[in-house]
Amino acid sequence: MRYENAESDLASPHTNDNLSSLNISRRALLGGTAFALGSLALHAPAMAQTASASAPTPEQFLALSKRATDRAELSEVTSKRILDALGEDASTAGGLAALVGMMNGAKSAADLKAAAVAGGQDKTLTAVISAWYTGTITTAKGPVVVAYKDALMYQSTADGLVVPTYCNKGPMWWRNTLPPDVTRTPINKPEVL
């Protein structure tokens, strides 16, 4: 199939023929590029502050976590780790900010869940609660462990069971202080084969 006006289409204003009529010196091109990059560098901190303004503060996230889990005592260190891991994704950070806004009207975890479902942030709230209970978060870079021994799923059995590990006495057992008048760890006698 052959077009009749194929030659006239090549001379349209969107072809490279019109670029030859532009007289831009190398100095003007470099100056304009330097100006554009300089202005971008000056506005980058303001853009970063705008992006971080949408994420909640660590104190706000801790309050949100306490409301979402219905627990009065949560670790500030674990809270900061969870916030950092969840805040890597911009949409999740925006969702966290929305949940902080919804938290003020909610008096319990059930109220917060209802508000999150109504506001379309139920997946974000589930991610927060899941992070607290499992101690892990799935990010774009892969899974991140934010807590092991302090994960909430182990708190309900903490009085009778240790956190699952290869050590019989629980994780980090060697850091515990020995009872008074004991200078070394007891030796197993008689030895069990």
Phi, psi and omega per residue, in radians:
M1 nan 2.305 -3.066
R2 -2.110 2.378 3.123
Y3 -1.590 2.494 -3.115
E4 -1.309 -0.675 -3.054
N5 -1.787 0.596 -3.096
A6 -1.101 -0.660 -3.111
E7 -1.246 -0.600 -3.134
S8 -1.308 -0.446 3.102
D9 -1.204 -0.488 -3.124
L10 -1.221 -0.392 -3.131
A11 -1.656 0.405 -3.133
S12 -1.226 2.852 -3.104
P13 -1.160 -0.169 -3.084
H14 -1.693 0.212 3.140
T15 -1.729 3.049 -3.106
N16 -1.283 -0.201 3.134
D17 -1.080 -0.600 -3.120
N18 -1.322 -0.374 3.138
L19 -1.228 -0.458 -3.131
S20 -1.229 -0.344 3.126
S21 -1.397 -0.223 3.105
L22 -1.407 2.218 3.117
N23 -1.878 1.615 3.118
I24 -1.991 2.163 3.123
S25 -1.396 2.793 3.114
R26 -1.078 -0.664 3.132
R27 -1.116 -0.736 3.127
A28 -1.171 -0.692 3.121
L29 -1.123 -0.808 3.118
L30 -1.148 -0.692 3.108
G31 -1.111 -0.756 3.122
G32 -1.141 -0.683 3.103
T33 -1.149 -0.747 3.117
A34 -1.105 -0.706 3.111
F35 -1.109 -0.770 -3.127
A36 -1.114 -0.770 3.125
L37 -1.181 -0.656 3.105
G38 -1.131 -0.754 3.132
S39 -1.199 -0.591 3.073
L40 -1.134 -0.716 3.129
A41 -1.144 -0.617 3.123
L42 -1.230 -0.573 -3.096
H43 -1.590 -0.154 -3.122
A44 -1.071 -0.785 3.108
P45 -1.076 -0.643 3.118
A46 -1.162 -0.673 3.108
M47 -1.192 -0.638 3.114
A48 -1.174 -0.680 3.105
Q49 -1.149 -0.637 3.100
T50 -1.131 -0.736 3.141
A51 -1.166 -0.733 -3.122
S52 -1.333 -0.326 3.115
A53 -1.180 -0.415 -3.131
S54 -1.369 -0.405 3.114
A55 -1.414 2.507 3.134
P56 -1.257 2.780 3.069
T57 -1.305 2.827 3.091
P58 -1.006 -0.619 3.129
E59 -1.187 -0.728 3.103
Q60 -1.135 -0.704 -3.134
F61 -1.170 -0.679 3.102
L62 -1.103 -0.736 3.096
A63 -1.116 -0.714 3.080
L64 -1.079 -0.748 -3.139
S65 -1.125 -0.724 3.105
K66 -1.091 -0.705 3.116
R67 -1.212 -0.709 -3.078
A68 -1.222 -0.600 -3.112
T69 -1.688 -0.125 -3.060
D70 0.990 0.703 3.104
R71 -2.128 2.320 -3.111
A72 -1.399 -0.514 -3.076
E73 -2.062 1.978 3.051
L74 -2.281 2.659 -3.103
S75 -1.272 2.243 3.082
E76 -1.172 -0.598 -3.138
V77 -1.167 -0.822 3.117
T78 -1.115 -0.672 3.114
S79 -1.053 -0.762 3.122
K80 -1.128 -0.698 3.113
R81 -1.105 -0.756 3.138
I82 -1.127 -0.775 3.130
L83 -1.066 -0.746 3.126
D84 -1.096 -0.748 -3.112
A85 -1.222 -0.743 3.133
L86 -1.264 -0.536 -3.102
G87 -1.275 -0.167 3.113
E88 -1.130 -0.551 3.113
D89 -1.594 2.158 -3.056
A90 -1.106 -0.661 -3.122
S91 -1.212 -0.635 3.093
T92 -1.207 -0.659 3.099
A93 -1.086 -0.718 3.070
G94 -1.136 -0.657 3.089
G95 -1.138 -0.659 3.096
L96 -1.122 -0.700 3.100
A97 -1.113 -0.685 3.101
A98 -1.145 -0.688 3.121
L99 -1.142 -0.638 3.085
V100 -1.084 -0.694 3.083
G101 -1.146 -0.632 3.125
M102 -1.291 -0.418 -3.070
M103 -1.113 -0.561 -3.069
N104 -1.103 -0.559 3.136
G105 -1.550 -0.159 -3.089
A106 -1.705 2.306 -3.141
K107 -1.727 -0.218 3.138
S108 -2.535 3.073 3.111
A109 -1.154 -0.633 3.130
A110 -1.142 -0.706 3.091
D111 -1.121 -0.722 3.121
L112 -1.128 -0.704 3.115
K113 -1.111 -0.757 3.127
A114 -1.102 -0.725 3.120
A115 -1.165 -0.663 3.131
A116 -1.162 -0.706 3.107
V117 -1.132 -0.763 3.132
A118 -1.138 -0.574 -3.120
G119 -1.595 0.023 3.125
G120 1.335 0.366 -3.116
Q121 -1.993 0.408 -3.099
D122 -1.163 -0.579 3.111
K123 -1.197 -0.647 3.109
T124 -1.160 -0.746 3.117
L125 -1.119 -0.703 3.099
T126 -1.110 -0.651 3.102
A127 -1.120 -0.687 3.119
V128 -1.134 -0.854 -3.112
I129 -1.136 -0.733 3.117
S130 -1.073 -0.712 3.119
A131 -1.076 -0.719 3.138
W132 -1.187 -0.707 -3.072
Y133 -1.392 -0.675 -3.108
T134 -1.615 -0.428 -3.100
G135 1.398 0.164 3.140
T136 -2.269 2.692 3.110
I137 -2.394 2.347 3.058
T138 -1.621 2.060 3.135
T139 -1.962 3.117 3.096
A140 -1.133 -0.495 3.136
K141 -1.462 -0.193 -3.110
G142 2.215 -3.084 -3.127
P143 -1.228 2.523 3.125
V144 -2.184 2.249 3.079
V145 -1.609 2.091 -3.135
V146 -1.855 -0.344 3.108
A147 -2.748 2.552 3.062
Y148 -2.109 -1.240 -3.123
K149 -1.171 -0.522 -3.074
D150 -1.592 0.091 3.093
A151 -1.098 2.442 -3.029
L152 -1.171 -0.377 -3.122
M153 -1.164 -0.350 3.124
Y154 -1.606 -0.155 -3.065
Q155 -1.255 -0.545 -3.093
S156 -1.208 -0.414 3.134
T157 -1.990 0.267 -3.059
A158 -1.103 -0.451 -3.124
D159 -1.326 -0.334 -3.096
G160 -2.189 -0.361 -3.103
L161 -2.225 2.575 3.056
V162 -1.562 2.853 3.077
V163 -1.102 2.341 -3.118
P164 -0.995 2.232 -3.127
T165 -2.808 3.082 3.085
Y166 -1.440 -0.180 3.135
C167 -1.626 2.401 -3.110
N168 -1.166 -0.536 -3.048
K169 -1.700 0.184 3.115
G170 1.697 2.964 -3.118
P171 -1.198 2.517 3.074
M172 1.064 0.509 -3.073
W173 -1.109 -0.492 -3.100
W174 -1.243 -0.217 3.133
R175 -1.455 -0.317 -3.125
N176 -1.160 2.582 3.121
T177 -1.360 2.616 3.125
L178 -1.337 2.685 3.088
P179 -1.051 2.801 3.127
P180 -1.016 2.552 3.120
D181 1.189 0.200 3.067
V182 -1.934 2.185 -3.073
T183 -1.790 -0.262 3.132
R184 -2.630 2.901 3.107
T185 -1.249 2.372 -3.114
P186 -1.106 2.634 3.104
I187 -1.697 2.478 -3.108
N188 -1.257 1.943 3.087
K189 -2.310 2.251 -0.092
P190 -1.257 2.674 -3.133
E191 -1.212 2.421 3.099
V192 -1.735 2.252 -3.124
L193 -1.440 nan nan
